[in-house]
C-alpha cells in the first residue's frame, strides 16, 4: 500500500486496528505526515459536501455534534484525535447519514442491482437498496415506518471479497425516506460486495466494522 492510499484509508477509518495504530504513531512522529493527513481530510470532506445540497441544520444536530466532540476529547485526548473526529462528523453529514438534513443533488438513479433487506433473516423486507454500478452509488429507501430497537441504530454495511467491512450508514426508518451514498470502496466495486445489517449502539459514531450484532446478510440481484 502506498503512503497516500494509507493516509486516505486512515482518514476514513478503513484500516484494520494494527495498521491504524502503526499509521497513527507514524503520523504523530512526522510533521510531513500530519500535514498530508490533514490535507486529505479536507479534500475528502470537501468532495463529499460538494455532492450534496445543504439545508438549514436543526439546533439539535449542532448540540449532538458538540456533545460527541466533547465526549471524544475526554475519551482519547490529543489534538490529532479531536480533528479526526470532527472530520468524520463532517463526512457523515456530507454523505447523507443524517436523513432529511442533507439530500443528494441527483435523486433519480438508474439502478442495475437491487437488494430487498429485512431487519432479520426470514422477515419481510423493510428497505430497498438500489445500486448504480456505473457511478458506484447506492440508494436506500425505507418501505415501512419502524421504530429503532431500544438504544440501537440499524446500520448497513458492505462486505468486500477480502472480508473488509465498509459502513454505508444508518438506515432510514420512516416509510418513503431515501438516502443516496457513494461508499468508499477503494479496491472493489459494488457488484462484488455482499450486504449486511447490524444493530449498533445509538448515539455513537459508526466505526469501520460492526460492534453490535449482525441481524441480516444478503446479496445483490441484477435488475435485468
DOKE-161425 format. One line per 4 residues: for each residue x, y, z of N, C-alpha, C. Coordinates in Angstrom, 3 decimals. Example, Ala and Ser with C-alpha at 12.3 -4.5 7.8 and 13.67 -1.06 7.14 Angstrom:
% DOKE-161425
13.190:-5.690:7.800:12.300:-4.500:7.800:13.200:-3.300:7.800 | 12.850:-2.250:7.080:13.670:-1.060:7.140:12.900:0.030:7.870
***
This chain:
% DOKE-161425
0.854:-1.190:0.000:0.000:0.000:0.000:0.890:1.240:0.000 | 0.632:2.197:-0.926:1.456:3.394:-0.921:0.983:4.347:0.170 | 1.832:5.359:0.455:1.575:6.231:1.601:0.287:7.022:1.439 | -0.002:7.519:0.215:-1.220:8.305:0.006:-2.464:7.474:0.270
-2.476:6.228:-0.236:-3.627:5.358:-0.014:-3.818:5.088:1.473 | -2.724:4.864:2.183:-2.820:4.602:3.619:-3.366:5.814:4.364 | -2.940:7.021:3.957:-3.464:8.235:4.588:-4.964:8.366:4.346 | -5.409:8.087:3.121:-6.837:8.181:2.791:-7.634:7.197:3.642
-7.163:5.954:3.707:-7.895:4.935:4.460:-7.859:5.237:5.961 | -6.787:5.875:6.431:-6.723:6.285:7.841:-7.788:7.335:8.139 | -7.896:8.347:7.272:-8.883:9.409:7.471:-10.300:8.836:7.498 | -10.571:7.856:6.630:-11.917:7.289:6.526:-12.164:6.153:7.514
-11.143:5.769:8.293:-11.321:4.706:9.277:-11.422:3.325:8.675 | -10.732:3.088:7.540:-10.849:1.807:6.843:-9.717:0.834:7.171 | -8.708:1.281:7.907:-7.581:0.405:8.223:-7.952:-0.571:9.336 | -7.350:-1.769:9.294:-7.542:-2.674:10.423:-6.809:-2.098:11.636
-7.137:-2.596:12.820:-6.655:-1.970:14.054:-5.128:-1.914:14.158 | -4.386:-3.003:13.869:-2.920:-2.905:13.973:-2.330:-1.878:13.015 | -2.821:-1.859:11.755:-2.306:-0.891:10.783:-2.681:0.524:11.183 | -3.898:0.696:11.704:-4.342:2.016:12.148:-3.429:2.549:13.251
-3.073:1.695:14.206:-2.212:2.126:15.307:-0.809:2.467:14.819 | -0.268:1.643:13.903:1.057:1.930:13.348:1.052:3.243:12.579 | -0.013:3.446:11.781:-0.113:4.680:10.998:-0.226:5.889:11.905 | -1.013:5.765:12.974:-1.183:6.891:13.892:0.133:7.257:14.569
0.918:6.251:14.956:2.221:6.544:15.575:3.145:7.249:14.584 | 3.113:6.795:13.322:3.959:7.427:12.301:3.534:8.869:12.058 | 2.222:9.118:12.071:1.713:10.473:11.848:2.118:11.393:12.998 | 2.005:10.899:14.223:2.374:11.715:15.381:3.857:12.077:15.357
4.683:11.194:14.780:6.129:11.414:14.784:6.611:12.250:13.608 | 5.739:12.527:12.643:6.187:13.187:11.417:5.306:14.382:11.075 | 5.845:15.615:11.113:5.063:16.788:10.705:4.584:16.685:9.257 | 5.415:16.094:8.377:5.023:15.956:6.970:3.797:15.058:6.834
3.787:13.945:7.588:2.631:13.050:7.514:1.396:13.689:8.131 | 1.573:14.472:9.201:0.420:15.161:9.788:-0.194:16.130:8.790 | 0.660:16.854:8.064:0.140:17.781:7.054:-0.573:17.025:5.940 | -0.004:15.882:5.528:-0.619:15.097:4.453:-1.992:14.579:4.865
-2.094:14.067:6.100:-3.373:13.539:6.574:-4.401:14.662:6.711 | -3.978:15.808:7.242:-4.899:16.943:7.360:-5.386:17.383:5.987 | -4.484:17.368:5.004:-4.855:17.766:3.650:-5.873:16.800:3.053 | -5.633:15.484:3.233:-6.587:14.501:2.710:-7.943:14.625:3.398
-7.942:14.925:4.688:-9.204:15.095:5.401:-10.023:16.229:4.796 | -9.356:17.347:4.495:-10.051:18.483:3.890:-10.537:18.153:2.483 | -9.697:17.461:1.705:-10.077:17.106:0.329:-11.307:16.200:0.329 | -11.278:15.158:1.177:-12.382:14.189:1.199:-13.663:14.844:1.696
-13.571:15.613:2.787:-14.762:16.281:3.312:-15.332:17.259:2.293 | -14.440:18.013:1.629:-14.906:18.965:0.622:-15.589:18.279:-0.541 | -15.035:17.129:-0.976:-15.650:16.394:-2.082:-17.022:15.867:-1.697 | -17.132:15.295:-0.494:-18.412:14.747:-0.062:-19.469:15.839:0.038
-19.089:16.972:0.605:-20.053:18.059:0.741:-20.458:18.631:-0.606 | -19.552:18.572:-1.601:-19.878:19.104:-2.923:-20.923:18.262:-3.631 | -21.116:17.009:-3.174:-22.094:16.123:-3.797:-23.495:16.319:-3.232 | -23.634:17.192:-2.245:-24.908:17.324:-1.550:-25.424:18.750:-1.605
-26.724:18.857:-1.536:-27.391:20.152:-1.450:-27.725:20.407:0.012 | -27.204:21.485:0.576:-27.387:21.721:2.008:-28.760:22.299:2.305 | -29.243:21.983:3.501:-30.456:22.574:4.046:-30.133:23.063:5.453 | -30.902:24.019:5.980:-30.605:24.510:7.335:-30.609:23.372:8.341
-29.601:23.353:9.208:-29.491:22.301:10.212:-30.336:22.635:11.437 | -31.138:21.690:11.914:-31.858:21.915:13.174:-30.877:22.095:14.325 | -31.305:22.797:15.365:-30.428:23.052:16.500:-29.933:21.794:17.174 | -30.775:20.728:17.197:-30.369:19.508:17.895:-29.170:18.855:17.228
-28.988:19.083:15.907:-27.849:18.473:15.223:-26.545:19.041:15.763 | -26.471:20.385:15.867:-25.243:21.001:16.374:-24.994:20.607:17.825 | -26.060:20.513:18.628:-25.883:20.097:20.024:-25.297:18.696:20.105 | -25.794:17.816:19.239:-25.292:16.438:19.252:-23.832:16.384:18.804
-23.474:17.174:17.792:-22.089:17.217:17.330:-21.172:17.708:18.442 | -21.586:18.785:19.136:-20.758:19.325:20.214:-20.575:18.306:21.335 | -21.673:17.597:21.697:-21.565:16.581:22.751:-20.612:15.473:22.336 | -20.700:15.058:21.048:-19.852:13.965:20.581:-18.381:14.376:20.575
-18.108:15.613:20.154:-16.728:16.094:20.143:-16.170:16.164:21.562 | -16.986:16.660:22.515:-16.539:16.725:23.901:-16.263:15.336:24.445 | -17.169:14.391:24.146:-17.014:13.014:24.621:-15.753:12.386:24.050 | -15.517:12.605:22.750:-14.337:12.027:22.108:-13.062:12.608:22.706
-13.061:13.916:22.953:-11.871:14.545:23.512:-11.566:14.003:24.899 | -12.603:13.765:25.716:-12.393:13.240:27.057:-11.919:11.795:27.016 | -12.429:11.033:26.057:-12.094:9.613:25.993:-10.648:9.373:25.580 | -10.189:10.045:24.535:-8.890:9.698:23.976:-7.877:10.819:24.076
-8.335:12.069:24.161:-7.411:13.189:24.288:-6.572:13.373:23.044 | -5.892:14.533:22.983:-4.960:14.775:21.893:-5.612:15.475:20.723 | -4.895:16.433:20.160:-5.449:17.217:19.057:-5.704:16.367:17.828 | -4.842:15.375:17.578:-4.997:14.558:16.377:-6.326:13.835:16.382
-6.683:13.213:17.525:-7.951:12.505:17.610:-9.121:13.468:17.476 | -9.024:14.671:18.045:-10.150:15.602:18.012:-10.446:16.057:16.597 | -9.390:16.427:15.821:-9.707:16.883:14.459:-10.135:15.723:13.590 | -9.641:14.516:13.871:-10.061:13.359:13.081:-11.546:13.073:13.314
-11.994:13.214:14.573:-13.407:13.011:14.875:-14.251:14.080:14.194 | -13.774:15.328:14.219:-14.517:16.408:13.567:-14.638:16.149:12.072 | -13.550:15.683:11.449:-13.588:15.377:10.019:-14.571:14.254:9.729 | -14.622:13.260:10.622:-15.551:12.144:10.421:-16.993:12.618:10.494
-17.287:13.539:11.435:-18.652:14.058:11.546:-19.025:14.840:10.302 | -18.082:15.673:9.801:-18.347:16.409:8.561:-18.635:15.445:7.429 | -17.847:14.363:7.340:-18.050:13.383:6.275:-19.400:12.704:6.410 | -19.803:12.365:7.653:-21.089:11.704:7.850:-22.237:12.592:7.401
-22.153:13.893:7.748:-23.202:14.811:7.310:-23.199:14.898:5.789 | -22.003:14.981:5.198:-21.889:15.172:3.760:-22.461:14.038:2.952 | -22.353:12.787:3.420:-22.858:11.674:2.622:-24.287:11.316:2.984 | -24.934:12.162:3.780:-26.366:11.989:3.974:-26.750:11.006:5.040
-25.891:10.784:6.055:-26.282:9.863:7.110:-27.336:10.485:8.012 | -27.401:11.812:8.054:-28.455:12.479:8.813:-29.625:12.701:7.867 | -30.556:11.763:7.865:-31.638:11.762:6.893:-32.483:13.015:7.054 | -32.777:13.689:5.927:-33.626:14.864:5.946:-32.876:16.154:6.198
-31.584:16.080:6.523:-30.790:17.287:6.716:-30.051:17.634:5.435 | -29.413:16.645:4.823:-28.786:16.834:3.528:-29.361:15.806:2.561 | -29.561:16.231:1.319:-30.078:15.315:0.307:-29.176:15.380:-0.911 | -29.057:14.284:-1.668:-28.214:14.297:-2.854:-28.759:15.239:-3.913
-27.852:15.739:-4.769:-28.269:16.601:-5.863:-29.011:15.838:-6.955 | -28.752:14.527:-7.067:-29.345:13.722:-8.133:-30.178:12.600:-7.523 | -31.479:12.834:-7.248:-32.284:11.828:-6.567:-32.648:10.634:-7.438 | -32.633:10.780:-8.770:-33.020:9.690:-9.653:-31.821:8.803:-9.942
-32.025:7.500:-9.818:-30.921:6.571:-10.025:-31.303:5.520:-11.052 | -30.393:5.259:-11.983:-30.555:4.180:-12.948:-29.894:2.933:-12.368 | -30.666:2.145:-11.625:-30.095:1.017:-10.890:-29.972:-0.215:-11.774 | -28.870:-0.948:-11.603:-28.728:-2.227:-12.293:-28.606:-3.396:-11.322
-28.581:-3.096:-10.008:-28.589:-4.139:-8.984:-29.534:-3.709:-7.874 | -30.140:-4.696:-7.212:-31.135:-4.384:-6.187:-31.041:-5.412:-5.065 | -31.414:-5.000:-3.861:-31.482:-5.917:-2.724:-32.660:-5.511:-1.853 | -33.455:-6.496:-1.441:-34.563:-6.269:-0.515:-34.094:-6.728:0.859
-34.112:-5.805:1.831:-33.425:-6.059:3.094:-34.395:-6.032:4.274 | -34.482:-7.120:5.040:-35.297:-7.146:6.260:-34.458:-6.780:7.480 | -35.119:-6.622:8.618:-34.407:-6.377:9.868:-33.746:-7.648:10.386 | -34.277:-8.808:9.972:-33.704:-10.086:10.399:-33.982:-11.127:9.327
-33.158:-12.164:9.286:-33.318:-13.231:8.303:-34.730:-13.809:8.387 | -35.366:-13.966:7.220:-36.678:-14.595:7.166:-37.844:-13.655:7.376 | -37.594:-12.387:7.706:-38.671:-11.424:7.908:-38.961:-10.666:6.616 | -40.134:-9.992:6.523:-40.440:-9.200:5.321:-39.431:-8.064:5.139
-39.244:-7.672:3.890:-38.284:-6.608:3.584:-38.736:-5.280:4.187 | -37.782:-4.551:4.769:-38.048:-3.226:5.326:-37.385:-2.120:4.515 | -36.349:-2.480:3.739:-35.640:-1.493:2.932:-35.366:-2.056:1.544 | -35.328:-1.158:0.589:-34.914:-1.499:-0.771:-33.610:-0.760:-1.058
-32.592:-1.505:-1.448:-31.310:-0.902:-1.821:-31.114:-1.073:-3.319 | -30.840:0.034:-3.999:-30.556:0.008:-5.430:-29.129:0.476:-5.652 | -28.441:-0.166:-6.579:-27.055:0.200:-6.867:-26.897:0.549:-8.338 | -26.209:1.645:-8.585:-25.817:2.038:-9.939:-24.324:1.769:-10.049
-23.968:0.682:-10.711:-22.560:0.295:-10.751:-21.733:1.215:-11.649 | -22.386:2.000:-12.502:-21.641:2.949:-13.335:-21.098:4.096:-12.495 | -21.908:4.580:-11.553:-21.483:5.695:-10.698:-21.039:5.230:-9.317 | -21.202:3.921:-9.027:-20.846:3.351:-7.724:-21.618:4.020:-6.588
-22.912:4.262:-6.841:-23.783:4.842:-5.827:-24.833:3.828:-5.388 | -25.285:3.988:-4.148:-26.349:3.152:-3.593:-27.461:4.064:-3.097 | -28.695:3.715:-3.435:-29.865:4.435:-2.928:-30.667:3.483:-2.051 | -30.922:3.898:-0.808:-31.651:3.065:0.150:-32.965:3.753:0.481
-34.076:3.019:0.341:-35.405:3.562:0.608:-36.096:2.700:1.653 | -36.704:3.357:2.637:-37.457:2.637:3.663:-38.837:2.285:3.119 | -39.216:1.014:3.236:-40.510:0.542:2.732:-41.605:0.625:3.784 | -41.231:0.754:5.047:-42.198:0.828:6.144:-41.701:1.838:7.174
-42.586:2.228:8.072:-42.188:3.046:9.219:-41.984:2.118:10.406 | -40.785:2.151:10.970:-40.428:1.220:12.035:-39.669:1.955:13.125 | -39.938:1.598:14.366:-39.184:2.163:15.481:-37.819:1.493:15.573 | -36.808:2.292:15.914:-35.491:1.724:16.158:-35.543:0.846:17.407
-34.808:-0.276:17.415:-34.678:-1.026:18.668:-34.094:-0.122:19.757 | -34.454:-0.380:21.008:-34.030:0.477:22.116:-32.515:0.631:22.153 | -32.069:1.895:22.163:-30.642:2.235:22.272:-29.801:1.668:21.134 | -30.429:1.420:19.982:-29.710:0.865:18.839:-30.010:1.684:17.588
-29.132:1.580:16.594:-29.384:2.131:15.273:-29.053:1.058:14.244 | -29.942:0.904:13.260:-29.720:-0.080:12.201:-28.746:0.510:11.185 | -27.649:-0.196:10.942:-26.580:0.297:10.073:-26.347:-0.702:8.942 | -26.223:-0.174:7.723:-25.948:-1.007:6.553:-24.449:-1.033:6.282
-23.950:-2.234:5.945:-22.539:-2.440:5.637:-22.393:-3.132:4.292 | -21.271:-2.906:3.643:-20.860:-3.718:2.502:-19.688:-4.585:2.944 | -19.655:-5.816:2.446:-18.563:-6.740:2.756:-17.849:-7.070:1.456 | -16.564:-6.751:1.379:-15.791:-6.982:0.160:-15.361:-8.443:0.076
-14.913:-8.889:-1.105:-14.430:-10.270:-1.227:-13.264:-10.578:-0.289 | -12.519:-9.541:0.125:-11.404:-9.741:1.053:-11.857:-9.797:2.514 | -13.175:-9.613:2.750:-13.692:-9.656:4.111:-13.696:-8.319:4.818 | -13.323:-7.241:4.126:-13.339:-5.909:4.737:-14.774:-5.400:4.816
-15.130:-4.774:5.933:-16.451:-4.174:6.083:-16.362:-2.676:5.832 | -17.314:-2.161:5.067:-17.368:-0.737:4.737:-18.733:-0.211:5.167 | -18.747:0.764:6.065:-20.007:1.321:6.554:-20.675:2.149:5.462 | -21.943:1.840:5.179:-22.740:2.657:4.263:-23.443:3.761:5.041
-23.986:3.420:6.231:-24.606:4.437:7.069:-25.848:3.933:7.773 | -26.420:4.793:8.605:-27.648:4.469:9.323:-28.806:4.368:8.339 | -29.651:3.376:8.529:-30.775:3.159:7.620:-31.946:4.074:7.975 | -32.638:4.618:6.961:-33.830:5.434:7.235:-34.927:4.567:7.836
-35.725:5.151:8.731:-36.719:4.367:9.471:-38.161:4.772:9.178 | -38.384:5.825:8.385:-39.747:6.247:8.056:-40.069:5.883:6.614 | -41.271:5.392:6.389:-41.684:4.954:5.057:-41.494:6.072:4.032 | -40.835:5.732:2.933:-40.615:6.690:1.861:-39.325:7.470:1.969
-38.690:7.481:3.148:-37.411:8.176:3.286:-36.347:7.461:2.459 | -35.459:8.254:1.875:-34.449:7.683:0.989:-33.137:8.437:1.147 | -32.033:7.712:1.090:-30.704:8.323:1.090:-29.889:7.704:-0.038 | -28.986:8.492:-0.591:-28.091:8.012:-1.641:-26.661:8.288:-1.215
-25.816:7.277:-1.296:-24.425:7.408:-0.861:-23.504:6.776:-1.891 | -22.240:7.177:-1.832:-21.196:6.551:-2.643:-20.173:5.974:-1.675 | -20.246:4.671:-1.373:-19.349:4.080:-0.377:-17.885:4.182:-0.794 | -17.009:4.205:0.218:-15.566:4.330:-0.024:-14.964:2.959:-0.319
-15.216:2.468:-1.528:-14.659:1.181:-1.957:-13.438:1.465:-2.823 | -12.260:1.303:-2.242:-11.040:1.690:-2.953:-10.533:0.595:-3.876 | -10.776:-0.668:-3.532:-10.208:-1.758:-4.333:-11.277:-2.596:-5.027 | -12.534:-2.361:-4.725:-13.600:-3.199:-5.251:-14.718:-2.340:-5.819
-15.695:-3.000:-6.448:-16.881:-2.319:-6.943:-18.098:-2.874:-6.207 | -19.204:-2.135:-6.278:-20.390:-2.506:-5.515:-20.852:-3.923:-5.841 | -20.830:-4.279:-7.137:-21.371:-5.590:-7.504:-20.545:-6.750:-6.957 | -19.332:-6.484:-6.485:-18.502:-7.535:-5.886:-18.797:-7.737:-4.402
-19.617:-6.879:-3.830:-19.815:-6.906:-2.381:-21.071:-7.669:-1.986 | -21.121:-8.048:-0.716:-22.326:-8.535:-0.069:-22.833:-7.437:0.864 | -24.073:-7.580:1.334:-24.661:-6.593:2.230:-24.893:-7.205:3.602 | -24.865:-6.361:4.618:-25.163:-6.810:5.976:-25.778:-5.650:6.752
-26.633:-5.996:7.712:-27.233:-5.009:8.614:-26.870:-5.403:10.041 | -26.405:-4.428:10.806:-26.112:-4.670:12.221:-26.849:-3.646:13.071 | -26.992:-3.953:14.341:-27.603:-3.033:15.304:-26.483:-2.449:16.157 | -26.159:-1.179:15.889:-25.051:-0.510:16.557:-25.555:0.350:17.717
-24.698:0.622:18.707:-25.115:1.483:19.823:-25.562:2.854:19.329 | -26.718:3.298:19.778:-27.238:4.606:19.370:-26.394:5.718:19.976 | -26.264:6.817:19.232:-25.555:7.980:19.741:-24.050:7.890:19.667 | -23.524:6.829:19.054:-22.072:6.696:18.915:-21.709:6.710:17.441
-20.533:7.261:17.083:-20.135:7.266:15.676:-19.942:5.846:15.163 | -20.230:5.655:13.890:-20.075:4.344:13.264:-18.603:4.142:12.918 | -18.048:3.012:13.303:-16.642:2.732:13.033:-16.449:2.050:11.695 | -15.332:1.321:11.562:-15.041:0.646:10.299:-15.406:-0.834:10.324
-16.060:-1.270:11.409:-16.592:-2.626:11.456:-17.690:-2.673:12.512 | -18.650:-3.604:12.373:-19.749:-3.669:13.343:-19.241:-4.031:14.736 | -19.843:-3.396:15.746:-19.589:-3.800:17.130:-20.846:-4.421:17.733 | -22.000:-4.185:17.093:-23.251:-4.786:17.536:-23.554:-6.051:16.747
-24.658:-6.729:17.069:-24.994:-7.978:16.381:-25.373:-7.753:14.918 | -24.911:-8.642:14.047:-25.307:-8.627:12.636:-26.601:-9.418:12.516 | -27.680:-8.748:12.068:-29.006:-9.377:12.062:-29.419:-9.876:10.684 | -28.687:-9.445:9.635:-29.045:-9.893:8.280:-27.835:-9.778:7.369
-27.705:-10.750:6.457:-26.712:-10.686:5.391:-27.375:-11.137:4.098 | -26.965:-10.547:2.983:-27.571:-10.911:1.710:-26.718:-10.478:0.534 | -27.239:-10.731:-0.673:-26.514:-10.449:-1.909:-27.325:-9.511:-2.794 | -26.629:-8.893:-3.739:-27.279:-8.101:-4.775:-27.913:-9.023:-5.814
-29.007:-8.560:-6.418:-29.616:-9.241:-7.566:-29.632:-8.273:-8.738 | -29.399:-8.784:-9.930:-29.451:-7.942:-11.123:-30.902:-7.573:-11.433 | -31.103:-6.338:-11.886:-32.464:-5.886:-12.187:-32.948:-6.382:-13.537 | -32.038:-6.843:-14.385:-32.463:-7.359:-15.690:-31.593:-8.533:-16.097
***
